[in-house]
C-alpha cells in the first residue's frame, strides 16, 4: 500500500511540474497547462478516496507520530497499576 501511495504522489508532483513548465514555456497558450493541473486534481482526489477506502477496509491503521503521544501519554489506564507497582 505504501508503494502505491508514494507512486501516486510522485505522479502528482510530476503533473504539477509539467503544468508549471507549460505555463512558463508555452507561448501559444495551449490548454496543456489546464490539462496537467486537471490531472493533478483528479489524482489527488483519487488518492484521498483510496486512503479512505483502505482505512475503512482495515488495510491501513492510523497511528501517532511518536509512541506514547496519544491521549494517555503512554501511561497505562488508571484502572491498571503500572508494571512493578502494587495497589
Legacy VTK file of the C-alpha trace (Angstrom):
# vtk DataFile Version 3.0
C-alpha trace
ASCII
DATASET POLYDATA
POINTS 87 float
0.000 0.000 0.000
2.860 2.369 0.824
4.402 1.867 -2.607
1.132 2.731 -4.344
0.726 5.916 -2.292
4.319 7.001 -2.968
3.974 6.305 -6.701
0.734 8.291 -6.945
2.340 11.168 -5.017
5.271 11.154 -7.456
2.875 11.263 -10.417
1.007 14.161 -8.767
4.264 16.099 -8.302
5.236 15.305 -11.916
1.908 16.597 -13.164
2.331 19.752 -11.119
5.818 20.231 -12.582
4.616 19.719 -16.132
1.833 22.243 -15.544
4.419 24.764 -14.368
6.632 24.024 -17.360
3.762 24.501 -19.824
2.714 27.699 -18.042
6.184 29.211 -18.390
7.421 27.838 -21.725
4.264 27.522 -23.851
3.903 30.697 -25.916
0.798 29.539 -27.814
-1.424 29.469 -24.693
-2.497 25.917 -25.434
-4.706 24.013 -22.969
-1.800 21.768 -21.880
-1.388 23.658 -18.585
-5.056 23.219 -17.706
-4.947 19.531 -18.649
-1.858 18.910 -16.487
-3.404 20.642 -13.488
-6.714 18.837 -14.040
-4.841 15.534 -13.930
-3.173 16.632 -10.695
-6.505 17.447 -9.076
-8.043 14.179 -10.253
-5.107 12.143 -8.965
-5.190 13.953 -5.619
-8.897 13.240 -5.172
-8.357 9.631 -6.243
-5.532 9.190 -3.734
-7.687 10.670 -0.965
-10.542 8.281 -1.806
-8.098 5.348 -1.957
-6.791 6.204 1.512
-10.351 6.477 2.866
-11.226 3.100 1.351
-8.061 1.486 2.713
-8.838 2.857 6.182
-12.457 1.666 6.007
-11.416 -1.854 4.983
-8.642 -2.068 7.569
-5.708 -2.128 5.150
-4.155 0.853 6.919
-4.334 1.882 10.563
-3.873 5.362 11.975
-1.058 5.886 14.458
0.546 8.726 16.338
3.717 10.449 15.292
5.595 9.177 18.358
4.953 6.205 20.597
3.293 7.406 23.762
1.995 10.641 22.267
-1.637 9.580 22.497
-4.253 10.844 24.933
-2.843 8.816 27.841
0.729 9.958 27.127
1.955 6.366 27.057
0.768 5.742 30.620
-1.356 2.699 31.396
-5.043 3.266 32.163
-5.834 4.331 35.739
-7.601 1.034 36.481
-4.419 -0.974 35.968
-1.251 -0.484 38.028
1.969 0.207 36.175
4.357 -2.763 35.859
6.226 -3.300 39.119
3.704 -1.367 41.219
1.193 -2.790 43.639
-2.013 -1.331 44.949
LINES 1 88
87 0 1 2 3 4 5 6 7 8 9 10 11 12 13 14 15 16 17 18 19 20 21 22 23 24 25 26 27 28 29 30 31 32 33 34 35 36 37 38 39 40 41 42 43 44 45 46 47 48 49 50 51 52 53 54 55 56 57 58 59 60 61 62 63 64 65 66 67 68 69 70 71 72 73 74 75 76 77 78 79 80 81 82 83 84 85 86
